[in-house]
Amino acid sequence: MTTASAPSAAAAVRWEAQRTLDELGRPLHDLTFCVVDLETTGGSAQGGSMITEIGAVKVRGGEVLGEFQTLVNPRAEIPAFIAVLTGISNSMVVDAPPIESVLPAFLEFAQGCVLVAHNAPFDVGFLRHFAEQQQRPWPAFDVLDTAVLARRVVTRDESPNHKLSSLARVFRSATTPNHRALSDARATVDVLHGLMERVGAQGVSTLEELQTFSSRVHPEQRRKRHLAAALPHAPGVYLFRDASAKVLYVGTSRDLRKRVGSYFTASETRSRIGEMVRLADRVDAVECATPLEAEVRELRLIAEHKPPYNRRSKFPEKTTFVKLTREAWPRLSMVPRVLDDDADYLGPFSSRSSAEKCLAALHDTFPVRQCTGRLGRRPSRAPCVLAEMGRCLSPCDGSVDEHTYAAVVRQLRETLLQRPDDVVDVVNERMAALAAEERFEEAGVHRDRLASFVRAAARTQRLTSLTRCPELVATRRDDDGHWSVHVVRWGRLAAAGVIPPGADAHAWVAALRDGAETVLPPDGTAGPTPVATAEETERVLRWLEAPGVRLVHVDGEWTCPVAGAGRELPRHGQRAAVEPAAFALG
């Protein structure tokens, strides 16, 4: 038996360097294929069926390099109908070697090849089963199934089905399949070459493209795979542009070249993106030091260019906040942005309707005024309908003094910024009462209001914890052993980098801080997203809260209220079906 030695370290390095020249795919003309076919006693190795014959043909660049054929002793009777179908009888295999001897010889023959079979799960499944049974490691073969590829290439007008015998006629194979392993393998070689010729005319030239080939991929889309050729194997952001340099789409990846290359294969199934690729004229890349930096730059570029084929994050400026005003008689209102006015804000909300539900939950709990006009210290107006219903303290007609009203406002402010308990308790009681009366639709309205409030309060408190921190520096060890470092100022990512091997970590981090973006302090003190979009700050927070992150430096405080709204999210932050059990509150 021949044994193979492991490649040298230098050879491994050369292979890695060669592979990274073009990870878009391995050219078909450079690959060696091992086309294999099996004959068996039945349809399932797990069900006890055995291999009776293995046939294989090794080809490269259209040239046959070698053939492998052997009968296999199944150590069991061959069923009569199988013997009639294949022509392999019990007497023919009695002196044949067992699978324990045949399988190692076949694996040596197929070493380094791409395995090809017609209905590959059957043949490869048998081989893998006996490899596991013999406790023999299975090589990391690439596998190509000619049956799957034929279903994508050969139409019903050409062939009534995609059986090997039918395809052999379509491609005029020199060998007629006859249910003997080597003959069927030879026929499969001709079918493989015929299929490759067809897809090659549509721009398919690599194994990866052949494995993922789909007739749904537009030829023009496939021909543009060269747009990824010059991109780096690094994390970053990519921008598809049309002939006039307009940005069509912005995305991010840990490997720019590999990700962009996937847009030109069948792995990309989104019809809108296929349309975008056909319009694209070039792809630009912004290489980033870390995946987090790539995510943040993607958000900023989408907001800047507003690409037509991006669905999300295009309009971060379209936000809604709930504001508690600073005036003689404060009130709640919905506003589009945070101002430097010392007011308290809740949000941002994903939609105006969500803000309206939150506002309703707050007004159900706190009877502050809902009129929009400004009131002087001594207002003298007629009370509104809400005052007559007992849902407003009615400062407009002097029904409440300043101290009492201010106490309610202080309680409201604490609910927004620290503890959501008042709103949660009031709305829960109302839902329970409505559910007891089987008024589930009305109870559902209050449930949605509470969920909107809890989500908004939790988001605000979480964002504010970071946006009020002048500077935070954190690091984490990545899977490759390197340390990623991020500098965050007022909730905005100001710098990112990876500590080089052998560098003085303290000096390197100090230099990163010195070169980080200057971020001016936010206007005011209460706004949750004054210098970065909420989405950017949330991406940063997700990284900071990931396992393994270590704080290197904190200027100021990074804290969240212990009794904040975050603890209510599991119970009230998600929508649930309105059923009686949903209101059995603890």
C-alpha positions in Angstrom: 0.0 0.0 0.0 1.3 3.4 -0.9 1.3 6.1 1.8 1.2 9.8 1.0 3.5 12.2 3.0 2.2 15.5 4.3 3.1 18.6 2.3 5.9 20.7 3.6 5.2 24.0 5.4 6.7 25.9 2.4 4.4 24.0 0.0 1.4 24.9 2.2 2.3 28.5 2.2 2.8 28.5 -1.6 -0.6 26.8 -2.0 -2.3 29.4 0.3 -0.7 32.2 -1.7 -1.8 30.7 -5.0 -5.3 30.1 -3.7 -5.8 33.7 -2.7 -4.9 35.0 -6.1 -8.4 34.2 -7.3 -10.8 32.9 -4.7 -13.6 33.7 -7.1 -13.1 30.1 -8.3 -10.8 27.4 -9.5 -10.6 27.2 -13.3 -12.2 24.0 -14.7 -9.3 23.4 -17.1 -6.9 23.2 -14.2 -8.8 20.6 -12.2 -8.7 16.8 -12.2 -12.1 15.0 -12.0 -12.6 11.5 -10.8 -15.9 10.3 -12.3 -17.2 7.4 -10.2 -20.0 4.9 -10.4 -21.1 2.1 -8.1 -23.1 -1.1 -8.5 -24.7 -2.3 -5.2 -27.1 -4.9 -3.8 -29.7 -2.4 -2.9 -30.5 1.3 -2.5 -29.3 2.1 1.0 -26.0 1.5 2.7 -27.6 2.2 6.1 -30.2 -0.5 5.3 -27.5 -3.1 4.8 -26.9 -2.9 1.0 -23.4 -3.6 -0.1 -21.1 -2.5 -3.0 -20.5 -5.1 -5.7 -18.5 -3.0 -8.2 -16.6 0.3 -8.4 -15.7 2.0 -11.6 -13.9 5.3 -12.0 -12.3 7.5 -14.7 -9.8 10.2 -13.9 -9.9 13.1 -16.5 -8.2 16.5 -16.7 -8.7 19.1 -19.5 -10.7 16.6 -21.5 -7.9 13.9 -21.4 -8.4 10.6 -19.7 -5.5 10.1 -17.1 -6.5 6.7 -15.8 -9.3 4.2 -15.0 -10.2 2.2 -11.9 -12.4 -0.9 -12.0 -12.9 -3.7 -9.5 -15.6 -6.1 -8.4 -16.3 -6.2 -4.7 -17.2 -9.2 -2.6 -20.4 -8.1 -0.8 -20.3 -11.1 1.6 -24.0 -11.5 0.9 -26.2 -12.9 -1.8 -26.9 -10.6 -4.7 -30.7 -10.4 -5.2 -31.8 -12.0 -8.4 -33.3 -8.9 -10.0 -30.0 -7.0 -9.3 -28.1 -9.7 -10.9 -30.3 -9.5 -14.0 -30.1 -5.7 -14.1 -26.3 -5.5 -13.7 -25.1 -8.9 -15.0 -23.0 -9.3 -11.8 -23.7 -12.7 -10.3 -22.7 -14.3 -7.0 -20.1 -16.5 -8.8 -18.4 -13.4 -10.3 -17.7 -11.7 -6.9 -16.9 -14.8 -4.8 -13.1 -14.3 -5.3 -13.3 -10.5 -5.5 -11.6 -8.4 -2.8 -13.8 -7.0 0.1 -14.6 -3.4 0.5 -12.0 -3.1 3.3 -9.3 -3.6 0.6 -11.0 -1.8 -2.3 -11.9 1.4 -0.5 -8.4 2.4 0.4 -7.2 1.7 -3.2 -10.0 3.8 -4.6 -9.4 6.8 -2.2 -5.7 6.7 -3.3 -6.8 6.8 -7.0 -9.2 9.7 -6.3 -6.8 11.7 -4.1 -6.8 15.4 -5.0 -9.6 15.1 -7.5 -13.1 16.5 -7.7 -15.5 13.6 -7.3 -18.2 13.5 -10.0 -21.2 11.1 -10.1 -24.6 10.9 -11.6 -26.9 11.2 -8.6 -23.9 11.8 -6.4 -25.6 11.4 -3.0 -26.1 7.7 -3.8 -22.5 6.9 -4.8 -20.8 9.2 -2.4 -23.1 8.2 0.4 -22.1 4.5 0.0 -18.4 5.4 0.0 -18.7 7.6 3.0 -20.7 5.0 4.9 -18.0 2.3 4.5 -15.3 4.8 5.3 -17.0 5.6 8.6 -17.5 1.8 9.2 -13.8 1.3 8.7 -13.0 4.3 10.9 -11.2 5.8 7.9 -11.2 9.6 7.6 -13.1 10.9 4.6 -11.1 13.3 2.4 -12.5 16.7 1.9 -13.6 16.1 -1.7 -15.4 18.7 -3.7 -18.4 16.9 -5.2 -20.2 17.6 -8.5 -23.5 16.0 -9.4 -24.2 15.7 -13.2 -27.8 14.9 -12.5 -28.4 18.2 -10.7 -26.5 20.1 -13.3 -28.4 18.4 -16.2 -31.7 19.4 -14.7 -30.6 23.0 -15.0 -29.2 22.7 -18.5 -31.1 20.0 -20.4 -34.7 20.9 -21.3 -37.6 18.4 -21.5 -37.8 19.1 -25.2 -34.3 17.5 -25.6 -34.8 14.6 -23.2 -37.9 13.2 -21.5 -35.9 12.7 -18.2 -32.4 13.2 -16.8 -31.4 9.6 -16.4 -27.8 8.8 -17.4 -29.0 6.7 -20.4 -31.1 9.6 -21.7 -28.3 12.1 -21.3 -25.8 9.8 -23.0 -28.0 9.9 -26.1 -28.3 13.7 -25.9 -24.6 14.2 -25.7 -23.8 11.3 -28.1 -21.6 9.5 -25.6 -19.2 7.0 -27.1 -20.2 4.6 -24.3 -23.7 3.2 -23.7 -24.6 2.9 -20.1 -25.3 -0.7 -19.2 -25.4 -0.8 -15.3 -21.8 -1.8 -15.1 -19.7 0.6 -13.1 -16.9 1.4 -15.5 -19.1 1.8 -18.5 -21.5 4.0 -16.6 -18.5 6.1 -15.4 -17.2 6.5 -19.0 -20.7 7.6 -20.1 -20.8 10.1 -17.2 -17.5 11.6 -18.4 -19.1 12.3 -21.8 -22.1 13.8 -20.2 -19.9 16.0 -17.9 -18.0 17.3 -20.8 -21.2 18.0 -22.7 -22.7 19.9 -19.8 -19.5 21.9 -19.2 -19.4 22.9 -22.9 -23.0 24.3 -22.6 -22.5 26.3 -19.4 -19.1 27.4 -20.6 -20.8 29.3 -23.4 -22.7 31.2 -20.7 -19.5 32.3 -19.0 -19.1 29.5 -16.5 -15.4 28.7 -16.2 -14.7 27.8 -12.5 -15.8 24.8 -10.3 -17.6 27.1 -7.9 -19.7 28.6 -10.7 -20.4 25.1 -12.1 -21.5 23.8 -8.7 -23.9 26.7 -8.2 -24.9 27.2 -11.8 -28.5 28.1 -12.3 -30.3 29.0 -15.5 -31.9 31.8 -13.5 -28.6 33.7 -13.4 -28.6 36.2 -16.3 -25.6 35.7 -18.6 -24.8 39.4 -18.4 -24.8 39.1 -14.6 -22.4 36.1 -14.8 -20.1 37.9 -17.3 -19.5 40.7 -14.8 -17.7 38.5 -12.2 -14.4 40.3 -13.2 -15.7 43.3 -11.2 -14.6 41.5 -8.1 -11.1 40.5 -9.3 -9.2 43.5 -7.9 -10.9 43.6 -4.5 -8.9 42.7 -1.4 -9.5 39.7 0.9 -10.3 41.9 3.9 -13.2 43.2 5.8 -14.7 46.4 4.4 -17.5 48.0 2.5 -18.3 47.6 -1.2 -20.2 50.0 -3.5 -21.8 49.0 -6.7 -21.8 51.9 -9.2 -23.4 52.4 -12.6 -21.8 53.9 -15.7 -22.3 57.4 -14.4 -20.7 56.5 -11.0 -24.0 56.7 -9.2 -24.0 54.3 -6.2 -26.5 51.5 -6.7 -25.9 49.4 -3.6 -23.7 49.4 -0.5 -22.9 46.2 1.4 -20.3 44.9 3.9 -18.3 41.7 4.3 -15.5 40.1 6.2 -14.0 39.2 2.8 -14.7 41.8 0.1 -13.6 39.8 -2.9 -15.4 36.6 -2.0 -18.6 38.4 -1.1 -18.8 40.5 -4.2 -17.9 37.5 -6.3 -21.0 35.7 -5.0 -23.2 38.3 -6.7 -22.3 36.8 -10.1 -23.4 33.2 -9.2 -26.5 31.3 -8.5 -26.0 31.9 -4.7 -27.5 35.3 -5.3 -31.2 34.7 -5.7 -32.8 38.2 -5.1 -34.3 39.4 -8.3 -33.8 43.1 -7.4 -30.1 42.5 -6.8 -29.8 40.6 -10.0 -31.2 43.7 -11.8 -28.8 45.9 -9.9 -25.8 43.8 -10.9 -26.8 44.0 -14.6 -26.7 47.8 -14.2 -23.4 47.9 -12.4 -20.3 49.1 -14.2 -17.8 48.9 -11.4 -17.4 48.0 -7.7 -15.4 50.2 -5.3 -14.2 49.0 -1.9 -13.4 50.7 1.3 -11.0 48.4 3.2 -11.6 48.4 7.0 -9.5 47.3 9.9 -12.3 45.4 11.7 -15.8 44.1 10.8 -17.3 46.6 13.2 -15.7 49.5 11.4 -17.1 48.0 8.1 -20.6 47.9 9.6 -20.4 51.5 10.7 -19.0 52.7 7.4 -21.7 50.9 5.5 -24.4 52.7 7.6 -22.7 56.1 6.9 -22.3 55.5 3.2 -25.9 54.3 2.8 -27.1 57.4 4.6 -24.9 59.6 2.4 -25.7 58.1 -1.0 -29.2 56.6 -0.4 -28.6 53.8 -3.0 -31.8 52.8 -4.7 -31.2 49.0 -4.2 -30.7 49.3 -0.4 -33.9 48.8 1.5 -32.7 49.8 5.0 -30.8 52.6 6.8 -31.3 55.0 3.9 -33.1 57.7 5.8 -31.7 57.9 9.4 -32.9 61.5 9.5 -36.5 60.4 9.3 -37.0 59.8 13.0 -39.6 60.5 15.6 -39.0 61.2 19.3 -41.4 61.7 22.3 -40.3 64.8 24.1 -41.0 66.0 27.6 -40.8 69.8 27.3 -39.1 72.2 29.6 -41.6 75.0 30.4 -43.8 76.3 33.1 -46.3 73.5 32.6 -44.4 70.7 30.8 -46.2 68.4 28.3 -45.4 65.4 26.0 -45.1 65.9 22.3 -43.8 64.1 19.2 -40.9 65.8 17.4 -38.6 64.8 14.5 -35.2 65.5 16.1 -33.3 66.1 19.4 -32.6 69.8 20.1 -30.3 71.6 22.5 -33.1 72.7 24.8 -32.5 70.7 28.0 -35.7 68.6 27.4 -36.0 64.9 27.9 -36.4 62.7 24.9 -37.6 59.1 24.3 -36.7 57.3 21.1 -35.9 57.3 18.3 -39.0 55.4 17.1 -39.0 53.3 13.9 -42.3 54.9 12.9 -44.7 57.6 13.9 -47.4 55.1 14.8 -45.1 53.5 17.3 -44.4 56.9 18.9 -48.2 57.5 19.0 -48.8 54.2 20.9 -46.0 55.1 23.4 -47.4 58.5 23.9 -50.9 57.0 24.6 -49.4 54.7 27.2 -47.8 57.7 29.0 -50.9 59.8 28.8 -52.9 56.8 30.3 -50.6 56.8 33.3 -49.7 60.5 33.8 -52.4 63.2 33.6 -50.2 65.9 32.2 -51.8 68.4 29.8 -52.2 67.4 26.2 -52.9 70.8 24.7 -50.3 72.2 22.4 -50.2 75.9 23.3 -47.8 77.4 25.8 -49.2 78.3 29.2 -48.0 81.1 31.4 -47.4 80.8 35.1 -50.9 81.9 35.8 -53.1 80.5 33.0 -56.8 81.3 32.9 -58.4 79.3 30.2 -61.5 77.1 30.1 -60.9 73.4 30.9 -60.8 71.0 28.0 -62.7 67.7 27.6 -59.9 65.7 29.0 -60.0 67.8 32.2 -63.7 67.1 32.5 -63.0 63.4 32.1 -60.4 63.4 34.8 -57.6 62.6 32.4 -55.8 65.9 32.8 -54.8 67.9 35.9 -56.1 71.0 34.1 -53.4 73.6 34.8 -55.2 75.8 32.2 -58.0 76.8 34.6 -56.0 76.7 37.8 -57.2 73.3 39.0 -53.7 72.3 40.0 -50.9 74.2 41.6 -47.3 74.3 40.3 -45.9 72.0 43.0 -48.4 69.2 42.5 -48.0 69.4 38.7 -44.2 69.4 39.1 -44.3 66.3 41.2 -46.2 64.4 38.5 -43.7 65.6 35.9 -40.8 64.5 38.1 -42.4 61.0 38.3 -42.9 61.1 34.5 -39.3 62.0 34.0 -38.1 59.2 36.2 -40.3 56.8 34.3 -38.7 57.9 31.0 -35.1 57.8 32.2 -34.9 55.4 35.1 -37.9 53.1 36.1 -40.8 52.1 33.9 -42.8 50.6 36.7 -45.6 53.2 36.8 -46.6 52.7 33.2 -46.1 48.9 33.4 -48.3 48.7 36.5 -51.1 50.9 35.2 -51.3 49.4 31.8 -51.1 45.8 33.2 -54.0 46.6 35.5 -56.1 48.0 32.7 -55.3 45.0 30.4 -56.3 42.5 33.2 -59.6 44.3 33.8 -60.4 44.3 30.1 -59.4 40.7 29.7 -61.7 39.7 32.7 -64.5 41.3 30.8 -63.5 39.4 27.6 -62.8 42.7 25.8 -59.7 41.3 24.2 -59.5 43.7 21.3 -59.3 46.7 23.7 -56.8 44.9 25.9 -54.7 44.3 22.8 -54.6 48.0 22.1 -53.1 48.6 25.5 -50.8 45.7 25.2 -49.4 47.3 22.0 -49.0 50.6 23.7 -47.1 49.1 26.6 -44.8 47.2 24.2 -44.1 50.3 22.3 -43.2 52.2 25.5 -41.0 49.5 26.9 -39.1 49.1 23.7 -38.6 52.9 23.4 -37.6 53.4 27.0 -35.1 50.4 26.9 -33.6 51.7 23.6 -33.3 55.3 25.0 -31.6 54.2 28.2 -29.2 51.9 26.4 -28.3 54.5 23.8 -27.9 57.3 26.4 -25.6 55.2 28.5 -23.0 55.4 25.7 -23.8 58.8 24.1 -23.1 60.5 27.4 -19.7 58.9 27.7 -16.9 61.2 26.3 -14.6 58.4 25.4 -14.4 54.6 25.7 -11.7 52.3 24.4 -12.2 48.6 24.3 -10.5 45.5 22.9 -11.3 41.9 22.1 -9.3 39.0 21.0 -10.5 37.7 17.6 -10.6 34.1 16.4 -7.3 34.6 14.6 -5.6 35.5 17.8 -5.3 39.3 17.0 -6.7 42.0 19.2 -9.2 44.4 17.7 -9.4 47.9 19.3 -12.2 50.4 19.0 -12.3 54.0 20.2 -15.8 55.3 20.8 -16.6 59.0 21.6 -20.0 60.2 22.6 -21.5 57.0 21.1 -19.8 57.4 17.7 -17.0 55.1 16.4 -13.9 57.3 16.2 -11.2 54.8 15.4 -10.7 51.1 14.8 -7.6 48.9 14.4 -5.9 45.6 15.1 -2.8 45.5 17.2 0.1 44.2 15.1 1.9 41.1 16.4 4.9 42.0 18.6 3.8 45.6 19.0 3.7 47.4 22.4 0.0 47.2 23.1 -0.1 50.2 25.4 1.8 52.5 23.0 -0.2 51.2 20.0 -3.5 51.9 21.7 -2.3 55.4 22.7 -1.4 56.2 19.1 -4.8 55.0 17.9 -6.5 57.3 20.4 -4.3 60.2 19.3 -5.2 59.7 15.7 -8.9 59.0 16.3 -11.6 61.3 14.8 -12.3 64.4 16.8 -15.9 64.2 18.0 -17.4 67.3 19.5 -19.5 67.0 22.7 -23.3 66.6 22.0 -25.5 69.6 22.3 -27.4 69.5 25.5 -27.3 66.5 27.9 -30.5 64.5 27.4 -30.5 63.4 23.7 -30.0 59.7 23.1 -28.5 60.1 19.6 -26.9 63.5 19.2 -23.6 62.7 17.3 -24.3 59.4 15.6 -27.4 57.6 14.3 -29.1 55.3 16.7 -28.3 52.3 14.4 -24.5 53.1 14.5 -24.5 53.4 18.3 -26.4 50.2 18.6 -23.9 48.4 16.4 -21.1 49.7 18.7 -23.1 48.6 21.7 -23.5 45.1 20.4 -19.8 44.8 19.9 -19.1 46.2 23.4 -21.5 43.8 25.0 -20.1 40.7 23.2 -18.2 38.1 25.2 -14.5 38.7 25.6 -14.5 42.5 25.3 -12.2 44.3 27.7 -12.4 47.9 28.6 -9.0 49.7 28.2 -10.0 53.2 29.0 -13.3 55.0 30.0 -13.6 58.8 30.3 -16.8 59.5 32.1 -19.3 56.8 32.9 -20.9 54.0 30.9 -23.9 52.9 33.0 -27.5 51.8 32.6 -30.2 52.1 35.3 -30.4 48.8 37.2 -34.2 49.0 37.3 -34.5 50.3 33.8 -36.8 49.3 31.0 -34.4 46.6 29.7 -35.6 44.2 32.4 -39.2 44.5 31.1 -38.3 43.7 27.5 -38.8 39.9 27.8 -42.2 40.3 29.2 -43.6 43.4 27.5 -41.3 44.3 24.6 -42.6 41.6 22.2 -46.0 41.4 20.6 -48.1 38.4 21.6 -51.4 37.0 20.6 -54.3 38.5 22.5 -55.6 35.5 24.5 -57.1 35.3 28.0 -53.8 33.7 29.2 -51.8 36.6 28.0 -53.4 38.8 30.7 -52.7 36.4 33.6 -50.2 38.9 35.0 -48.0 38.3 37.9 
